[in-house]
Amino acid sequence: METGLVDILLVEDNQNDAELTLRALKKVNLGERVFVARDGAEALEFLFASGAYSDRGAVAGPRLVLLDLKLPKVDGLEVLRRIKGNEATRIIPVVILTSSKEQRDISEAYRLGANSYIAKEVDFNKFSRAIAELGLYWLFLNQPAR
């Protein structure tokens, strides 16, 4: 996939969860322009066009970030901190999509600027429906800042 034309940046280290998320997005025709970063460091390189993604140049960022918290290399809260701490990326909606239901993770994510916090469902049908609804909301109903 062309890394310059991305609607959704999915930051997920679990292969099964990434595949389920992509499948759910494809069901509602939102799976074409999704880039999957497998750890926090890769997500930051992609967003800020550095390292392996320095050739992305000054392309527009994704319209939505789906971010897991428990990531290798750089954890999700640090990724969120850097996204919301940068003038160029702070307006990108970030939805935390994680298995953690710990109140300290929820509170910290919102304190750092998360737009939403969703605990992953174990039931595939519920999970799939939730992913489809959040993708439709953030990409089609929500009015983004320009």
C-alpha positions in Angstrom: 0.0 0.0 0.0 1.1 3.5 -0.8 2.0 5.0 2.7 1.0 8.5 1.6 -2.7 7.8 1.2 -3.7 6.6 4.7 -7.1 7.2 6.4 -6.4 5.0 9.4 -3.2 4.2 11.2 -3.7 1.0 13.2 -1.0 0.5 15.9 -1.3 -3.1 17.0 1.4 -5.6 17.8 -1.0 -8.6 18.0 -1.3 -10.2 14.6 -4.7 -11.7 15.3 -6.2 -8.4 16.7 -4.8 -6.5 13.7 -6.4 -9.0 11.2 -9.7 -8.9 13.0 -9.7 -5.1 13.0 -8.8 -5.0 9.3 -11.5 -7.5 8.5 -14.1 -5.4 10.4 -13.0 -2.3 8.6 -13.2 -4.0 5.2 -16.8 -5.1 5.9 -17.8 -1.5 5.8 -15.5 -0.5 3.0 -12.9 1.3 5.2 -10.1 -1.2 4.8 -8.4 0.1 1.7 -6.3 2.9 3.2 -5.2 1.5 6.5 -1.6 1.2 7.5 -0.6 -1.2 10.3 2.3 -0.3 12.6 3.5 -3.3 14.7 5.0 -1.3 17.5 5.1 2.2 19.0 8.4 3.1 17.4 7.2 2.2 13.9 4.0 4.3 14.5 6.0 7.4 15.4 8.3 7.0 12.4 5.3 6.7 10.2 3.5 9.6 11.7 6.5 11.9 11.7 8.0 10.7 8.4 11.3 9.6 9.9 13.5 6.5 9.9 12.1 3.9 7.5 9.3 6.3 6.5 11.4 9.4 5.8 10.4 9.1 2.1 6.8 10.0 3.1 7.8 13.6 3.1 5.1 16.2 3.9 2.1 14.0 3.2 -1.0 14.5 5.2 -1.2 12.3 8.3 -3.9 9.7 8.8 -7.4 10.9 9.5 -7.7 8.5 12.5 -5.3 6.6 14.8 -6.4 3.3 16.4 -3.9 2.8 19.2 -3.2 -0.2 21.4 -1.5 0.6 24.7 0.6 -2.4 25.4 3.2 -2.1 22.6 6.8 -3.1 22.3 9.6 -0.5 21.9 7.4 2.5 22.7 4.2 2.0 24.7 0.9 3.4 23.5 0.7 6.2 26.2 4.0 7.5 25.0 2.9 7.4 21.3 -0.3 9.3 22.4 1.8 11.8 24.3 3.9 12.5 21.2 1.0 12.8 18.9 -0.9 15.2 21.1 2.3 17.1 22.0 3.1 18.0 18.4 1.4 20.9 16.6 1.2 19.0 13.3 -0.5 15.9 14.7 -2.4 17.0 17.7 -5.7 17.4 15.8 -5.7 13.8 14.6 -8.3 11.8 16.5 -6.8 9.0 18.5 -9.0 6.1 19.7 -7.4 3.8 22.2 -8.3 0.3 21.3 -6.8 -2.0 24.0 -7.5 -5.0 26.2 -6.7 -2.9 29.3 -9.7 -1.9 31.4 -7.5 -0.5 34.2 -8.7 2.9 35.5 -5.2 4.3 35.6 -4.8 3.5 31.9 -8.1 5.0 31.0 -7.5 8.2 33.1 -4.0 8.7 31.7 -5.1 8.2 28.1 -7.8 10.9 28.5 -5.4 13.2 30.3 -3.0 12.9 27.4 -5.7 13.8 24.9 -7.2 10.5 23.7 -10.5 11.1 21.9 -12.0 7.8 22.9 -11.1 4.7 24.8 -12.5 1.3 23.8 -11.7 -2.0 25.6 -11.4 -4.8 23.0 -14.3 -7.2 23.0 -13.6 -11.0 23.3 -16.7 -11.8 21.1 -15.8 -11.3 17.5 -19.2 -10.1 16.3 -19.3 -7.4 19.0 -15.7 -6.5 18.3 -16.4 -6.3 14.6 -19.5 -4.2 15.0 -17.7 -1.8 17.4 -14.8 -1.3 14.9 -17.1 -0.7 12.0 -19.1 1.8 14.0 -16.1 3.7 15.2 -14.6 3.8 11.7 -17.8 5.1 10.2 -18.2 7.7 12.9 -14.6 9.1 12.8 -14.2 9.1 9.0 -17.7 10.1 7.9 -19.8 11.7 10.7 -17.2 13.5 12.7 -16.3 17.0 11.4 -12.5 17.2 11.6 -10.5 20.4 12.2 -8.6 21.6 9.1 
